[in-house]
Amino acid sequence: MRFDERTAIVTGAANGIGFASARDLAAQGARVVAIDCDAESLERAWARLPGQSSKPHLPLTLDVRDADAVRRVVDEALDACGGRIDILVNSAGIAGKSCPSWDVDDAEWQRVHGVNLSGTFHMIRAVLPTMRSQGYGRIVNLASIAGKEGNPSAAPYSASKAGVIGLTKSVAKEVATDGILVNCVTPALISTPMNEQVSAQHLEYMMARIPMRRAGEPDEVAALVTWLLGPLQLLDRRRLRHQWRPGHLLADRQVPCHARSQRTGHVPPRGQYHPQSVTPFPSRPNPRRRICRDGLLVLPMGLGRIGRR
Ligand SMILES: NC(=O)c1ccc[n+]([C@@H]2O[C@H](COP(=O)([O-])OP(=O)(O)OC[C@H]3O[C@@H](n4cnc5c(N)ncnc54)[C@H](O)[C@@H]3O)[C@@H](O)[C@H]2O)c1
């Protein structure tokens, strides 16, 4: 399976996107350390994770705002999982109150930033030394479209999620040559318990901006999260440098039309792409990469350019 031999920490794992991501990782062979501040829900969620019999998952109660507790819990996870942490999904988050910015008090501002931004930072800081010493790591942070667009009546939330995007890009650049990929996703409205924190008016505002006119499902976001956490050899610069040979670079997943041969129009089978059609280190901006960045994903790593020279 895709995540066999991988240990994954997922925060906010008791509900919504965190639970869906933890469940998908477990279903694909990962050992999951499920973290949440809500002990009761966490216990219930943990019991529903697949693969317990062969690989017991670990439920740990933690408030990600508490930096010392985060360090302790990550150490505990390391002890229990043989000293490896391969994956971190930062999904713990809160929406905060729906109200105009002039009605936001200091406590509310700090509460929302404490969970969404500081919590994400605490977790990243705690796992990076291990990931760097392993020379391998995958981190996905849950940001939000609110961090890119700025939602009215959600200033603390929008600002904290913009912070998560900046944090993601900054850390990604620091560790890009250490075998560690750091990304974030920026979903719009998703059907999860979080929406109970938000006013009906605010939900209506968000729904009106969704072209499909429906909320997303946690499973849909989890599929994207696990894709980003998967074995994307194309994104791993060290592997590219040392191991790149025509023919195996694109074995993982690509859009066939981009690999169409310039001369013959022939689409080669999976894993046997024409060397001319692959440029691992792009000299020009990749239009597909821009689409990703301005759409749902932030992909700060150097994506290989696929297509015609
Ligand atoms: N649901 C949406 O519409 C939506 C849209 C965009 C982004 N997001 C983001 O996705 C992430 C997951 O959201 P969700 O919709 O699954 O929410 P959710 O409320 O269903 O789950 C969030 C989980 O985080 C936990 N949590 C809250 N504060 C915590 C803390 N201090 N320490 C540890 N755990 C804590 C909660 O107990 C809960 O189990 C959040 O970061 C959220 O901002 C959600």
The ligand as a MOL file (V3000), in Angstrom:
LIG
                    3D

  0  0  0     0  0            999 V3000
M  V30 BEGIN CTAB
M  V30 COUNTS 44 48 0 0 0
M  V30 BEGIN ATOM
M  V30 1 N -15.1330 23.0550 6.9670 0
M  V30 2 C -14.7980 24.0160 6.1350 0
M  V30 3 O -15.6630 24.6010 5.4740 0
M  V30 4 C -13.3590 24.3890 5.9600 0
M  V30 5 C -13.0170 25.1780 4.8520 0
M  V30 6 C -11.6840 25.5410 4.6810 0
M  V30 7 C -10.7280 25.1440 5.5840 0
M  V30 8 N -11.0790 24.3880 6.6580 0 CHG=1
M  V30 9 C -10.0190 24.0320 7.5940 0
M  V30 10 O -9.8750 22.6400 7.6460 0
M  V30 11 C -9.4460 22.2480 8.9510 0
M  V30 12 C -10.3780 21.1710 9.4640 0
M  V30 13 O -11.6730 21.7240 9.5700 0
M  V30 14 P -12.9680 20.8370 9.7010 0
M  V30 15 O -13.9810 21.4650 8.8430 0
M  V30 16 O -12.6340 19.4080 9.5600 0 CHG=-1
M  V30 17 O -13.3470 21.1990 11.2150 0
M  V30 18 P -13.9390 20.2850 12.3540 0
M  V30 19 O -14.4970 21.2180 13.3710 0
M  V30 20 O -14.8320 19.2470 11.7820 0
M  V30 21 O -12.6270 19.5770 12.9290 0
M  V30 22 C -11.6070 20.3230 13.5480 0
M  V30 23 C -11.0430 19.4840 14.6580 0
M  V30 24 O -10.0150 20.2690 15.2750 0
M  V30 25 C -10.0860 20.0580 16.6690 0
M  V30 26 N -9.4870 21.1810 17.3800 0
M  V30 27 C -9.9880 22.4370 17.5350 0
M  V30 28 N -9.1710 23.1590 18.2890 0
M  V30 29 C -8.1250 22.3630 18.6190 0
M  V30 30 C -6.9620 22.5420 19.4140 0
M  V30 31 N -6.7130 23.7100 20.0260 0
M  V30 32 N -6.0960 21.5180 19.5330 0
M  V30 33 C -6.3420 20.3240 18.9320 0
M  V30 34 N -7.4410 20.0900 18.2020 0
M  V30 35 C -8.3150 21.1030 18.0440 0
M  V30 36 C -11.5740 19.9410 16.9620 0
M  V30 37 O -11.8300 19.2910 18.1990 0
M  V30 38 C -12.0670 19.1630 15.7570 0
M  V30 39 O -12.0770 17.7830 16.0060 0
M  V30 40 C -9.4630 23.5040 9.7980 0
M  V30 41 O -8.1600 24.0040 9.9070 0
M  V30 42 C -10.3400 24.4550 9.0180 0
M  V30 43 O -10.0180 25.7950 9.2460 0
M  V30 44 C -12.3710 23.9930 6.8560 0
M  V30 END ATOM
M  V30 BEGIN BOND
M  V30 1 1 1 2
M  V30 2 2 2 3
M  V30 3 1 2 4
M  V30 4 1 4 5
M  V30 5 2 4 44
M  V30 6 2 5 6
M  V30 7 1 6 7
M  V30 8 2 7 8
M  V30 9 1 8 9
M  V30 10 1 8 44
M  V30 11 1 9 10
M  V30 12 1 9 42
M  V30 13 1 10 11
M  V30 14 1 11 12
M  V30 15 1 11 40
M  V30 16 1 12 13
M  V30 17 1 13 14
M  V30 18 2 14 15
M  V30 19 1 14 16
M  V30 20 1 14 17
M  V30 21 1 17 18
M  V30 22 2 18 19
M  V30 23 1 18 20
M  V30 24 1 18 21
M  V30 25 1 21 22
M  V30 26 1 22 23
M  V30 27 1 23 24
M  V30 28 1 23 38
M  V30 29 1 24 25
M  V30 30 1 25 26
M  V30 31 1 25 36
M  V30 32 1 26 27
M  V30 33 1 26 35
M  V30 34 2 27 28
M  V30 35 1 28 29
M  V30 36 1 29 30
M  V30 37 2 29 35
M  V30 38 1 30 31
M  V30 39 2 30 32
M  V30 40 1 32 33
M  V30 41 2 33 34
M  V30 42 1 34 35
M  V30 43 1 36 37
M  V30 44 1 36 38
M  V30 45 1 38 39
M  V30 46 1 40 41
M  V30 47 1 40 42
M  V30 48 1 42 43
M  V30 END BOND
M  V30 END CTAB
M  END
